């Protein structure tokens, strides 16, 4: 057996449904009731604690699933900002499906899964982007989910407001170039084989396409300040920014580290070098780092 995941045909054939929908459809067909016309509404049953709003997403997937099934779909547009209840306290429908129940009974599980997963990703992305304001936010969510759905995660992170995505396939489906910097492994190998991890930065500049921003990972072996200044001196005007991948820094206060790196870079004549922070960021930690 290969990887454990459902193929698109598995979803379309109803193999990802909850079994009680299979049993329901069997009963309805045997009783001649599977063609009963229904009006089914989808609402958000609950938001995470403290969430006053969410981003509605996943419509694209639902429409692909129901294409040609003989039902009508009414929906809010993809990316709509929604609240759980209206002013009177009633749940707000985000989608309605009309048609013979037997035509979509097996898909209810997949429909809800598409909407819940996509809306969850898009909502979190929107909260992070809102906290970051005008600063660039990139999605690196591919490493935190099953690779089979990594493009799905990136797609809806982009819908939610991320400025770019790291997954190659996710970026391809969005029609944008993938975004990223360099991993620690690059510096580790250069240090082990060549005795100098800073040569990795020069090799990256030599071999990677010129349109890719030169953003050096500056926290692998030395102090973040020392690595950042060294990178700026080696790459000069080619250096777009330095990445600090230690929000839970071994030295404690990441905001203080950012301020120190910025001050030392400016003092050394590299005021234009930008600071990129990654790893474990959310809407709660970003404001403090943005102010640094």
C-alpha positions in Angstrom: 0.0 0.0 0.0 1.2 3.5 -0.8 0.5 6.7 1.0 -2.6 6.9 3.1 -5.0 9.5 1.5 -8.1 9.6 -0.6 -7.9 10.0 -4.3 -10.2 12.5 -6.1 -12.2 9.6 -7.4 -12.6 8.3 -3.9 -14.2 11.6 -2.9 -16.4 11.7 -6.0 -17.6 8.2 -5.5 -18.6 8.8 -1.9 -15.9 6.7 -0.2 -15.0 9.5 2.1 -18.5 9.8 3.5 -19.7 8.9 7.0 -21.2 5.4 6.8 -24.6 6.5 8.0 -25.1 8.5 4.8 -24.6 5.2 2.8 -27.2 3.5 5.0 -29.6 6.5 4.7 -29.3 6.4 0.9 -29.9 2.7 0.9 -33.1 3.0 2.9 -34.4 6.0 0.9 -33.8 4.1 -2.4 -35.6 1.0 -1.2 -38.5 3.1 0.0 -38.6 5.2 -3.3 -37.7 8.4 -1.4 -34.3 9.2 -2.8 -35.7 11.7 -5.3 -37.4 13.8 -2.6 -36.6 17.5 -3.3 -34.9 19.2 -0.4 -33.5 22.5 0.6 -30.4 22.0 2.7 -28.6 24.9 4.4 -25.1 25.0 5.7 -24.3 27.1 8.8 -21.4 27.6 11.1 -22.3 25.7 14.3 -19.5 27.3 16.3 -16.4 29.5 16.1 -13.2 29.0 18.1 -13.2 30.8 21.4 -12.6 34.6 21.0 -13.3 34.5 17.2 -16.0 37.1 16.4 -15.7 36.5 12.6 -14.4 34.0 10.1 -13.6 33.9 6.4 -15.9 31.7 4.4 -14.0 29.4 2.0 -14.1 26.1 0.2 -16.8 27.0 -2.3 -14.6 26.1 -5.2 -14.1 22.5 -4.0 -17.9 22.0 -3.3 -18.8 23.2 -6.8 -16.3 20.9 -8.3 -17.8 18.0 -6.3 -21.4 18.8 -7.2 -20.8 19.6 -10.8 -23.3 17.7 -13.0 -25.2 16.2 -10.0 -28.5 17.9 -10.9 -28.7 20.2 -7.9 -28.6 23.9 -7.5 -26.1 25.6 -5.2 -26.6 29.0 -3.6 -23.7 30.4 -1.7 -21.9 33.4 -0.3 -18.9 34.4 -2.5 -15.5 32.7 -1.7 -13.6 34.8 0.9 -16.7 36.5 2.4 -16.3 37.7 6.0 -19.0 36.0 8.1 -20.3 36.0 11.6 -21.8 33.0 13.4 -25.2 34.6 14.1 -27.2 37.5 12.9 -28.5 40.4 15.0 -31.3 38.3 16.3 -29.0 35.4 17.3 -29.9 33.1 14.4 -27.3 31.2 12.6 -26.5 32.6 9.2 -26.6 30.2 6.2 -23.5 30.4 4.1 -24.7 27.9 1.5 -27.9 26.2 0.4 -28.3 23.1 -1.8 -31.6 22.4 -3.6 -32.4 19.2 -5.5 -33.1 15.5 -5.0 -31.6 14.4 -1.7 -30.2 11.2 -3.2 -28.1 13.2 -5.6 -25.9 14.6 -2.9 -26.5 12.6 0.3 -23.2 10.8 0.0 -21.4 14.1 -0.3 -22.5 15.9 2.8 -19.4 14.7 4.7 -17.1 16.0 2.0 -19.0 19.2 1.5 -18.7 20.1 5.2 -15.1 18.9 5.3 -14.2 21.2 2.3 -15.9 24.2 3.9 -14.6 23.6 7.4 -11.0 23.0 6.4 -10.8 25.8 3.9 -12.6 28.3 6.1 -10.3 27.4 9.1 -7.2 28.0 7.0 -8.5 31.2 5.4 -9.6 32.6 8.8 -6.3 32.0 10.5 -4.5 33.5 7.5 -6.8 36.6 7.7 -6.2 37.0 11.4 -2.4 36.8 11.0 -2.5 39.2 8.0 -4.7 41.6 10.0 -2.1 41.6 12.8 0.8 42.1 10.4 -0.8 45.0 8.6 1.1 46.1 5.6 4.0 43.7 6.3 4.4 40.7 4.0 3.0 37.4 5.3 4.0 34.1 3.7 2.4 30.7 4.2 4.7 27.9 5.1 1.8 25.6 6.1 2.9 22.7 3.8 5.1 21.3 6.5 2.3 21.2 9.0 -0.2 19.1 7.0 -0.5 16.0 4.9 1.4 16.7 1.6 -1.6 15.5 -0.4 -3.5 18.6 0.7 -0.6 21.0 1.0 -1.7 22.8 -2.2 -5.3 23.1 -0.7 -3.8 24.7 2.5 -1.7 27.1 0.5 -4.6 28.0 -1.8 -6.9 29.0 1.0 -4.2 30.7 3.0 -3.8 32.9 0.0 -7.6 33.4 -0.1 -7.4 34.5 3.5 -4.8 37.1 2.8 -1.3 35.6 2.8 0.9 37.4 0.2 2.7 34.3 -0.9 3.0 30.5 -0.3 6.0 28.2 -0.1 4.6 25.0 -1.6 5.6 24.6 -5.2 2.3 22.9 -6.3 0.2 25.3 -4.2 1.9 28.3 -5.9 1.4 26.6 -9.3 -2.3 26.3 -8.8 -2.5 29.9 -7.7 -0.5 31.1 -10.7 2.1 32.8 -8.6 5.8 32.0 -8.0 6.5 30.1 -4.8 8.2 32.0 -2.0 10.9 31.0 0.4 14.4 31.6 1.7 16.9 28.9 2.6 16.8 26.0 5.2 19.2 25.4 8.0 20.4 22.2 6.2 22.1 24.3 3.6 24.4 26.0 6.1 25.0 22.8 8.1 26.3 21.0 5.0 28.6 23.9 4.0 29.9 24.1 7.5 30.5 20.3 7.7 32.1 20.0 4.3 33.7 23.4 3.6 34.2 24.5 7.2 32.4 27.8 6.6 28.6 28.1 6.6 28.7 31.6 5.2 29.8 30.2 1.8 26.3 28.8 1.6 25.0 32.3 1.3 27.4 33.1 -1.6 26.6 29.8 -3.3 22.9 30.6 -3.1 23.5 34.0 -4.7 25.6 32.4 -7.4 23.3 29.6 -8.4 19.7 30.8 -7.7 17.8 32.8 -10.2 18.3 36.6 -9.9 14.6 37.3 -9.5 14.6 35.4 -6.2 15.2 37.8 -3.3 18.4 37.2 -1.4 17.2 36.5 2.1 19.8 34.9 4.3 18.9 32.6 7.2 21.0 34.3 9.9 20.8 32.2 13.1 22.3 28.8 12.4 25.7 28.9 14.1 26.5 32.4 15.4 24.6 35.1 17.2 21.8 36.5 15.1 23.4 39.9 15.0 26.8 38.6 14.0 25.4 36.5 11.2 23.2 39.3 9.9 26.0 41.8 9.7 28.4 39.2 8.2 25.8 38.4 5.5 25.3 42.1 4.7 29.0 42.6 4.3 29.4 39.5 2.1 26.4 40.1 -0.2 26.3 43.9 -0.1 23.5 45.5 -2.1 22.2 42.1 -3.2 21.0 41.2 0.2 17.2 41.8 0.5 16.8 40.7 4.0 17.9 38.3 6.9 15.6 35.7 8.3 15.5 35.0 12.0 13.9 31.6 12.7 13.9 31.7 16.5 10.7 33.5 17.8 11.1 31.3 20.9 14.7 32.3 20.9 17.4 30.6 22.9 18.2 34.0 24.3 14.6 34.8 25.2 13.1 38.1 23.9 12.8 37.9 20.2 11.6 41.5 19.9 14.8 42.7 21.5 16.9 40.6 19.1 15.1 42.2 16.2 15.8 45.7 17.5 19.5 44.8 18.1 19.8 43.3 14.6 18.2 46.4 13.0 20.4 48.7 15.0 23.7 46.9 14.2 22.8 46.7 10.5 22.0 50.4 10.3 25.2 51.2 12.2 27.2 49.2 9.7 25.6 51.0 6.8 23.0 48.5 5.8 19.8 50.3 6.8 17.8 48.9 3.8 18.2 45.3 4.8 14.8 43.9 5.9 14.1 41.5 8.8 12.1 38.4 8.2 10.8 36.3 11.1 9.5 32.8 10.9 8.4 29.9 13.0 5.6 29.6 15.5 4.1 33.0 14.7 0.4 33.9 15.1 -1.9 36.9 15.5 -0.9 37.2 19.1 2.8 37.3 18.7 3.1 39.3 15.5 2.1 42.8 16.8 5.0 42.9 19.3 7.5 41.7 16.7 6.1 44.2 14.2 6.8 47.1 16.6 10.4 46.0 17.2 
